[in-house]
Amino acid sequence: MKILKGIVVLLLALSCNLGVPDGVASPDKMIAILEDVHLVDAILVDKHIREGDEEALPYYEYIYEKHQITKEEFEHSINYYAKDPRELRKAYPKIVEKLAERDSLLKVAERTHIDTIQLWQGKKSYKVEKYTMNTLPVSIPVEYLKTYIISAEIKIYDDSQQREISPYFSFVAPDTTYVFPTNKITADSEFHQFKISKMVSDSTITQLKGDFFPAEKDSIEQFKHYEIQNISISTTSINTIDAPKELLPTDKR
């Protein structure tokens, strides 16, 4: 994770005695989060995973889940504490002291594993070659602060009258809908990778819903010829048997 404006600046910027506005994590909470960030950084180095790699995402998302904070709230807090480092000088020694009390970071890394939880229970591939509308809907219950990853390989054949597909997915809460960013697949008789992910940042969200082949009115009577394979809808979790206790989730809410 690239911590905004540098981890060193932030660590020198934290204090335990400063009041903070709403929407900003308390100094004590930020200290606890940064301790886990240090551990995760060491784990990734040991596993030869770079910060920007997709494999790194579950580790950092698990930190958000453990500390009941969203990525946006964390980054907002980072920005807040980075603005006035003069009043925030006491946290770095505390973090070093707490880390020194734990096992070595390499031993922690050796015991930590990420499990991928596959949620898609349907067939992994489908082929469509007909005039009638064909949808492939999704409806899956979700958990607060978990990240959900949707992926597949999609091909639209050149002879298809429906020339493009835009898979549609969203998180559904009682009073609102959070739409995933998506990308358009066009006809060229080649498989194209479709992959999107989003974190459940609203505790009222209950469902992930959508469709790989959403119905479009202007394509109802068109000949459709497309194929989808390697369908996956997943989330991740740190192994609760081998994972260090420092990275296991605390009680929610």
ZIUR-V783169 format. One record per residue. N is the residue number from 0. RES is the residue in three letters. OMEGA is omega in radians with two decimals (999 if undefined). Layout:
n = (N N)
res = (RES RES)
omega = (OMEGA OMEGA)
This chain:
n = (0 1 2 3 4 5 6 7 8 9 10 11 12 13 14 15 16 17 18 19 20 21 22 23 24 25 26 27 28 29 30 31 32 33 34 35 36 37 38 39 40 41 42 43 44 45 46 47 48 49 50 51 52 53 54 55 56 57 58 59 60 61 62 63 64 65 66 67 68 69 70 71 72 73 74 75 76 77 78 79 80 81 82 83 84 85 86 87 88 89 90 91 92 93 94 95 96 97 98 99 100 101 102 103 104 105 106 107 108 109 110 111 112 113 114 115 116 117 118 119 120 121 122 123 124 125 126 127 128 129 130 131 132 133 134 135 136 137 138 139 140 141 142 143 144 145 146 147 148 149 150 151 152 153 154 155 156 157 158 159 160 161 162 163 164 165 166 167 168 169 170 171 172 173 174 175 176 177 178 179 180 181 182 183 184 185 186 187 188 189 190 191 192 193 194 195 196 197 198 199 200 201 202 203 204 205 206 207 208 209 210 211 212 213 214 215 216 217 218 219 220 221 222 223 224 225 226 227 228 229 230 231 232 233 234 235 236 237 238 239 240 241 242 243 244 245 246 247 248 249 250 251 252)
res = (MET LYS ILE LEU LYS GLY ILE VAL VAL LEU LEU LEU ALA LEU SER CYS ASN LEU GLY VAL PRO ASP GLY VAL ALA SER PRO ASP LYS MET ILE ALA ILE LEU GLU ASP VAL HIS LEU VAL ASP ALA ILE LEU VAL ASP LYS HIS ILE ARG GLU GLY ASP GLU GLU ALA LEU PRO TYR TYR GLU TYR ILE TYR GLU LYS HIS GLN ILE THR LYS GLU GLU PHE GLU HIS SER ILE ASN TYR TYR ALA LYS ASP PRO ARG GLU LEU ARG LYS ALA TYR PRO LYS ILE VAL GLU LYS LEU ALA GLU ARG ASP SER LEU LEU LYS VAL ALA GLU ARG THR HIS ILE ASP THR ILE GLN LEU TRP GLN GLY LYS LYS SER TYR LYS VAL GLU LYS TYR THR MET ASN THR LEU PRO VAL SER ILE PRO VAL GLU TYR LEU LYS THR TYR ILE ILE SER ALA GLU ILE LYS ILE TYR ASP ASP SER GLN GLN ARG GLU ILE SER PRO TYR PHE SER PHE VAL ALA PRO ASP THR THR TYR VAL PHE PRO THR ASN LYS ILE THR ALA ASP SER GLU PHE HIS GLN PHE LYS ILE SER LYS MET VAL SER ASP SER THR ILE THR GLN LEU LYS GLY ASP PHE PHE PRO ALA GLU LYS ASP SER ILE GLU GLN PHE LYS HIS TYR GLU ILE GLN ASN ILE SER ILE SER THR THR SER ILE ASN THR ILE ASP ALA PRO LYS GLU LEU LEU PRO THR ASP LYS ARG)
omega = (3.05 -3.13 -3.01 3.09 2.97 -3.13 -3.12 3.13 -3.11 -3.11 3.09 -3.04 -3.04 3.08 -3.11 -3.01 -3.05 3.03 -3.11 3.12 3.08 3.12 3.12 3.12 3.11 3.12 3.14 3.14 3.12 3.09 -3.13 3.12 -3.08 3.02 3.14 3.08 3.09 -3.14 3.14 3.11 3.13 3.11 -3.10 3.09 -3.12 -3.11 3.12 3.08 3.12 -3.07 -3.08 -3.12 3.13 -3.12 -3.13 -3.03 -3.10 3.14 -3.12 3.07 3.13 3.05 3.11 -3.13 -3.11 -3.05 3.08 3.13 3.09 3.10 -3.12 3.12 3.12 -3.13 3.07 3.11 3.09 -3.12 -3.13 -3.09 -3.12 -3.05 -3.06 -3.09 -3.08 -3.07 -2.98 -3.01 -2.93 -2.98 -3.03 3.08 3.14 3.14 3.12 -3.13 -3.12 3.11 -3.14 -3.14 -3.08 3.03 3.07 -3.07 3.13 3.09 3.07 -3.12 -3.11 -3.06 -3.01 -3.13 3.08 3.06 3.01 -3.12 -3.10 -3.07 3.13 -3.08 -3.14 3.09 -3.11 -3.11 3.10 3.04 -3.09 3.12 -3.07 -3.13 -3.08 -3.13 3.14 3.14 3.10 -2.99 3.13 3.03 -3.02 3.04 -3.09 -3.13 3.14 3.10 2.99 3.05 -3.10 -3.05 -3.14 -3.13 3.08 3.00 -3.02 3.10 2.99 -3.08 -3.09 -3.11 3.13 3.07 2.99 -2.92 3.14 3.10 3.07 3.12 -3.05 3.11 -3.14 2.93 -3.06 3.03 -3.10 -3.03 -3.10 3.12 3.12 -3.03 3.06 2.90 -3.08 3.07 -3.04 3.05 -3.12 -3.06 3.01 3.14 3.08 3.05 3.09 3.14 3.02 -3.13 3.10 3.10 3.14 3.14 3.07 -3.04 3.12 -3.06 3.13 3.13 -3.11 -3.00 2.87 -3.11 3.10 -3.09 3.05 3.14 -3.09 -3.11 3.07 -3.02 -3.05 -3.13 -3.05 -3.08 -3.10 3.04 -3.08 3.12 3.12 -3.04 3.10 -3.14 3.12 3.11 3.13 2.94 -2.98 2.93 -3.06 3.11 3.02 -3.12 -3.05 3.08 -3.06 -3.05 3.06 -3.07 -3.13 -3.09 3.07 -3.05 3.00 3.13 -3.12 3.07 999)
